[in-house]
């Protein structure tokens, strides 16, 4: 009977005649038998396997070194060793794939920098096994959150002709060879196209037909940044809802973050214990902080005034009309309010064209959700649903109306107030695990100058 290590370690009763397949973490030999620590990736803990020298296949034990893969048949019995309830008494051993002595994940500490150079193997380490199991569980939790609130999961294009943010940091997709005489209309799609930076604009179109939708997929940004918070390829969660205003959008964002924090506290198990012990000793406390405290909501102008009067010497001086820096965001959440904070009504000039203009003509209905330890994790807005105001916004931001005709159509044909937000899945994972670098919550990170594996 095939079993996974996680299932066996959680067993309530001894289990005869089971089979386990996995990779050897360590082998320890004694007179007449050996102890194998076997892990199959299903959980953090290893299963101890006791292999008597007389069982079939035991002649392969000298080659059962760290990293080798095995199949083991045996009986799950209570273990006499302290600290573990069960062990597997082997009745048969099969060495499937030996590992030669160059296997780099020996039983010793490895730096994160080194592990990034062996991304094809690092998931076998305790830390990265925990990270990628958490990534899987959290993806499921994201879907459950939105499905329970009657949002439909929609799939927006990876290749797009629209620049959602108007920032120009786009990866061009082309079949042109750069030969003389080639024209843009000769390209595969007959016009310039790019890898998407956001599915928001298309999600708006679907929300204006289906009511409530969300995207959850890969996005790309050609930003030449090598910080710990930026990657060229990342995943975005973007809900969009018709008949939502900014208040409803902020409510949804707060509920979402609280739900993700509670999920991690309730389902993180041994993996969360590992993060708290070896990555960030404050991670569990920070999750409780977000899960239990009401979020403070303040206008951008008030946040800027607090920062300017704080008496703090920031690396970046807080200036009205400028975006908040991470150090400003963390000061507001960790020191001033001691609570998660939603800042709203940002200056129009520093936000994209699609955000709804306030009556003052200077600010827009934008919001950012800030949490301790990280800063911004969610950015969103009520969208501009008024046709003529949207046209003026495009002109204000120097964009061509003809490039957004289909988007303007949404305001011509049954326009409605609508709002949504975006949250980078990897940024969310960093917050929930305490991992300090985005490269370490993506299995195969893509950053400037690096596209290995």
C-alpha positions in Angstrom: 0.0 0.0 0.0 1.6 3.2 -1.2 1.8 6.0 1.5 3.4 9.4 1.7 5.6 10.4 4.6 3.2 13.0 5.8 0.4 10.5 6.0 2.4 8.0 7.9 3.8 10.5 10.4 0.2 11.6 11.1 -1.1 8.0 11.5 -3.1 7.2 14.6 -2.3 3.4 14.5 0.5 1.1 13.4 0.3 0.3 9.7 1.6 -3.0 8.3 2.8 -3.6 4.7 3.3 -0.1 3.4 5.5 1.4 0.7 7.3 4.7 0.8 9.2 6.4 -1.9 11.5 9.4 -1.4 15.0 10.7 -1.1 17.6 9.9 1.6 18.6 12.8 3.8 21.0 10.9 6.0 22.1 7.3 6.6 23.5 6.1 9.9 25.0 2.6 10.2 25.0 0.3 13.2 26.0 -3.3 13.7 23.7 -5.4 11.5 21.3 -2.6 10.4 21.1 1.0 9.2 18.9 4.0 9.8 17.7 5.9 6.8 16.1 9.4 7.1 13.7 9.5 4.1 11.8 12.5 2.9 9.4 12.6 -0.1 8.6 16.4 0.0 5.1 16.0 1.5 6.2 17.5 4.9 9.1 19.0 6.8 9.8 15.9 8.9 11.7 12.8 7.8 10.5 9.2 8.3 13.1 7.0 10.0 13.5 3.7 8.2 15.2 0.8 10.0 16.8 -1.5 7.4 18.1 -4.9 8.7 21.2 -6.2 6.9 19.2 -9.4 6.0 16.2 -7.8 4.2 16.1 -8.1 0.4 17.9 -5.1 -1.2 20.0 -4.4 1.8 23.2 -5.0 -0.2 22.5 -1.6 -1.8 22.9 0.2 1.5 26.5 1.4 0.9 25.2 3.3 -2.1 22.2 4.7 -0.2 23.9 8.0 0.4 22.5 11.5 0.9 20.4 12.5 -2.1 19.7 9.0 -3.4 16.2 7.9 -4.2 14.7 4.7 -2.8 11.5 2.6 -2.5 11.0 1.0 0.9 8.4 -1.6 1.9 7.8 -2.3 5.5 5.7 -2.0 8.7 5.0 1.3 10.5 5.6 0.6 14.2 6.0 2.7 17.3 9.5 4.0 17.6 11.6 3.6 20.8 13.7 6.6 19.9 12.8 9.9 21.7 11.2 12.7 19.7 9.4 10.5 17.1 6.3 8.4 17.4 6.7 6.1 14.4 9.4 4.4 12.3 9.3 2.1 9.4 10.8 -1.4 9.9 11.8 -2.3 6.3 11.0 -5.6 4.8 12.5 -4.7 1.4 14.7 -1.9 0.0 15.1 -0.8 -3.6 17.7 1.8 -4.6 16.2 3.7 -7.5 18.6 6.5 -8.2 22.0 6.7 -6.5 23.6 10.1 -5.9 27.3 10.6 -6.6 29.6 12.3 -4.0 29.2 15.7 -5.7 25.6 16.0 -4.5 25.7 19.6 -3.1 23.0 19.3 -0.4 24.9 17.5 2.2 23.9 17.7 5.9 25.3 21.2 6.7 24.2 24.8 6.6 24.0 26.4 3.1 23.6 30.1 2.4 20.6 31.4 0.5 23.0 32.8 -2.1 24.5 29.4 -2.7 21.1 27.7 -2.9 19.9 30.2 -5.6 22.7 28.8 -7.8 21.2 25.3 -7.5 17.5 26.2 -7.9 16.9 22.8 -9.5 17.9 21.1 -6.2 17.1 23.6 -3.5 13.5 22.5 -3.1 15.0 19.4 -1.4 16.3 21.5 1.5 14.2 22.0 4.6 13.7 25.7 4.1 12.7 25.7 0.4 10.5 22.6 0.8 8.6 24.6 3.4 8.5 27.7 1.2 7.1 25.9 -1.9 4.6 23.8 0.2 3.4 27.1 1.6 3.1 28.6 -1.9 0.9 25.7 -2.9 -1.3 26.0 0.1 -1.6 29.7 -0.1 -2.6 29.5 -3.8 -5.5 27.3 -2.8 -6.5 29.6 0.0 -6.6 32.5 -2.5 -9.0 30.7 -4.7 -11.2 29.6 -1.8 -11.4 33.2 -0.5 -12.7 34.6 -3.8 -14.8 31.7 -4.7 -16.6 31.9 -1.4 -17.4 35.5 -2.2 -18.9 34.7 -5.6 -15.9 35.9 -7.6 -15.2 34.1 -10.9 -11.7 33.1 -11.8 -11.0 34.5 -15.2 -8.0 34.1 -17.5 -6.6 37.3 -19.1 -4.1 37.4 -21.9 -0.4 37.0 -21.3 0.3 38.8 -24.6 -1.3 42.2 -24.7 -1.2 45.4 -26.8 -2.2 47.6 -23.7 0.2 49.2 -21.3 -1.9 49.1 -18.2 0.4 51.2 -16.0 1.7 53.6 -18.7 5.2 53.1 -17.4 6.8 51.7 -20.5 8.6 48.9 -18.6 7.4 46.2 -21.0 8.8 43.1 -22.7 8.2 43.3 -26.4 6.9 40.1 -28.1 7.9 40.1 -31.8 8.6 37.7 -34.7 10.4 40.5 -36.7 14.0 39.9 -37.4 15.2 43.5 -37.6 15.7 43.4 -41.3 15.5 46.4 -43.6 12.0 47.2 -44.8 10.1 45.4 -41.9 7.0 47.3 -40.7 5.1 46.9 -37.4 2.1 45.6 -39.4 4.4 42.8 -40.6 4.7 41.4 -37.1 2.9 38.3 -36.0 -0.1 40.2 -34.5 0.0 43.1 -36.9 0.9 45.6 -34.2 3.4 45.9 -31.3 2.6 43.5 -28.5 4.0 42.9 -25.0 4.1 40.5 -22.1 1.4 41.7 -19.7 2.2 43.7 -16.6 -1.4 43.3 -15.4 -4.7 41.7 -16.3 -6.6 44.5 -14.8 -8.0 46.2 -17.9 -9.3 43.0 -19.3 -10.7 42.0 -15.9 -12.6 45.3 -15.9 -14.3 44.3 -19.1 -15.3 40.9 -17.7 -16.4 42.4 -14.4 -18.7 44.7 -16.4 -20.5 41.5 -17.7 -20.0 39.0 -14.9 -20.1 41.2 -11.8 -17.2 39.9 -9.8 -14.0 38.4 -11.2 -10.4 37.8 -10.3 -7.3 37.0 -12.1 -4.4 34.9 -10.7 -1.6 34.4 -13.1 1.9 35.4 -14.3 2.8 39.0 -15.1 6.0 40.5 -16.4 7.9 43.8 -15.9 11.0 44.9 -17.7 12.2 47.0 -14.7 16.0 46.9 -14.4 15.9 46.6 -10.6 18.0 44.2 -8.6 16.3 44.8 -5.2 15.1 42.1 -2.9 11.5 43.1 -3.7 11.5 43.0 -7.6 11.4 40.2 -10.1 10.9 40.3 -13.9 8.3 37.5 -13.8 5.9 37.3 -10.9 2.3 36.3 -10.2 -0.5 38.7 -9.6 -3.9 38.4 -7.9 -6.3 41.0 -9.2 -10.0 41.0 -8.1 -12.4 43.4 -9.9 -16.0 44.0 -9.0 -18.8 46.0 -10.7 -20.8 48.3 -8.4 -17.9 48.5 -6.0 -16.7 51.9 -4.7 -13.4 52.6 -2.9 -14.8 51.7 0.5 -16.0 48.3 -0.7 -12.6 47.8 -2.3 -10.8 48.6 1.0 -13.2 46.3 2.9 -12.3 43.4 0.5 -8.6 44.1 0.7 -8.7 44.1 4.5 -10.7 40.9 4.6 -8.3 39.2 2.2 -5.2 40.0 4.1 -6.8 38.9 7.4 -7.9 35.7 5.8 -4.5 34.9 4.4 -2.9 35.6 7.8 -5.4 33.4 9.6 -4.8 30.7 7.0 -1.1 30.7 7.7 -1.5 30.6 11.4 -4.0 27.7 11.2 -2.5 25.7 8.4 1.2 26.6 8.4 2.1 23.8 10.9 5.7 22.7 10.9 6.6 24.9 8.0 5.5 28.0 9.9 7.5 26.7 12.9 10.6 26.5 10.7 10.1 30.1 9.4 9.7 31.4 13.0 12.8 29.6 14.2 15.2 30.1 11.4 13.9 33.0 9.1 12.0 35.6 11.2 11.3 35.2 14.9 8.5 37.8 14.6 6.6 36.2 11.7 3.9 34.6 13.9 3.4 37.7 16.0 3.1 39.8 12.8 0.5 37.5 11.4 -1.5 37.7 14.6 -1.1 41.5 14.5 -2.7 41.6 11.0 -5.3 39.0 11.7 -6.6 40.5 14.9 -6.3 44.3 14.6 -8.6 46.7 12.7 -6.9 48.4 9.8 -6.4 52.2 10.2 -7.6 54.2 7.1 -6.1 57.6 6.5 -5.9 60.0 3.5 -2.5 60.4 1.8 -2.4 64.1 2.9 -2.7 63.1 6.6 -0.1 60.3 6.2 2.3 62.8 4.7 1.7 65.3 7.5 2.4 62.6 10.1 5.6 61.7 8.4 6.8 65.3 8.2 6.0 66.0 11.8 7.5 62.7 13.1 10.9 64.1 13.9 12.4 61.0 12.2 15.4 61.3 9.9 14.3 59.2 7.0 16.7 58.2 4.2 14.1 59.6 1.7 12.6 62.9 3.0 8.7 62.6 2.8 7.6 65.2 0.2 3.9 65.9 -0.7 3.2 64.8 -4.2 5.7 61.9 -4.0 5.1 58.2 -3.5 5.6 56.8 0.0 8.9 54.8 0.4 9.1 51.5 2.3 10.6 53.2 5.3 7.7 55.6 5.5 5.1 52.8 5.2 6.8 50.8 7.9 7.0 53.8 10.2 3.2 54.3 9.9 2.4 50.7 10.6 5.1 49.7 13.1 5.6 52.9 15.2 2.9 55.5 14.7 -0.3 53.5 14.5 0.9 50.1 15.5 -1.6 48.6 13.2 -2.0 47.8 9.5 -2.8 51.0 7.6 -4.7 51.8 4.4 -3.6 55.1 2.8 -6.1 56.5 0.2 -6.8 59.5 -2.0 -3.3 59.8 -3.6 -2.2 62.7 -5.8 -3.5 62.2 -9.4 -0.1 62.9 -10.9 1.6 59.8 -9.4 -1.1 57.3 -10.2 -2.2 55.7 -13.4 -4.8 57.1 -15.8 -7.7 54.7 -14.9 -8.2 55.8 -11.3 -11.3 57.8 -10.5 -10.7 61.5 -10.1 -12.0 63.1 -6.9 -14.1 66.2 -6.9 -11.0 68.3 -5.9 -9.5 67.5 -9.3 -6.1 66.8 -7.6 -6.4 63.4 -6.0 -7.8 60.0 -7.2 -9.6 57.2 -5.4 -6.5 55.1 -5.0 -5.5 53.1 -1.9 -2.4 51.1 -0.7 -2.5 48.6 2.1 0.5 48.7 4.4 1.6 46.0 6.9 4.4 45.8 9.4 7.7 44.3 8.3 7.0 44.7 4.6 5.2 48.0 3.8 2.8 48.0 0.8 1.3 44.6 -0.1 -1.8 45.7 -1.9 -2.5 48.6 -4.3 -6.0 49.3 -5.7 -8.5 51.9 -6.7 -12.0 52.8 -7.8 -11.9 53.0 -11.6 -12.9 56.0 -13.5 -16.3 55.1 -15.0 -17.1 58.5 -16.5 -16.3 58.6 -20.2 -15.3 62.3 -20.6 -13.3 62.3 -17.4 -11.5 59.1 -18.5 -10.6 60.8 -21.8 -9.2 63.8 -20.0 -7.2 61.4 -17.8 -5.6 59.8 -20.8 -4.6 63.3 -22.1 -3.3 64.3 -18.7 -1.0 61.2 -18.6 0.1 61.7 -22.2 -1.6 58.5 -23.6 -3.3 58.2 -27.0 -7.0 57.7 -26.9 -7.0 55.5 -30.0 -4.9 52.9 -28.1 -7.7 52.5 -25.5 -10.9 52.5 -27.7 -12.2 49.2 -26.4 -11.6 50.4 -22.8 -13.5 53.6 -23.5 -16.4 51.4 -24.9 -16.9 50.1 -21.4 -17.9 53.7 -20.4 -20.1 54.1 -23.5 -22.2 51.0 -23.0 -23.8 50.6 -19.6 -21.0 52.1 -17.5 -21.0 51.3 -13.8 -18.9 52.2 -10.8 -16.3 49.5 -10.3 -13.1 48.9 -8.3 -10.4 46.4 -7.7 -6.9 45.8 -6.4 -3.7 44.0 -7.2 -1.5 42.0 -4.9 1.8 40.4 -5.9 1.6 36.8 -4.9 5.3 36.7 -4.1 5.1 39.8 -2.0 2.3 38.2 -0.1 4.4 35.1 0.5 7.3 37.2 1.8 4.9 38.8 4.3 3.5 35.4 5.4 6.8 33.5 5.7 9.2 36.2 6.7 11.5 35.5 3.7 13.4 38.6 2.9 14.1 38.2 -0.8 11.6 37.7 -3.6 14.1 35.3 -5.3 13.5 32.9 -2.5 9.7 32.5 -2.8 9.8 31.7 -6.5 11.0 28.3 -7.6 13.0 29.6 -10.6 13.3 33.4 -10.3 13.8 35.7 -13.3 15.7 38.9 -12.5 17.9 41.3 -14.6 20.8 39.3 -16.0 19.5 36.0 -14.6 17.3 33.4 -16.4 18.9 30.2 -15.5 17.2 26.8 -15.4 
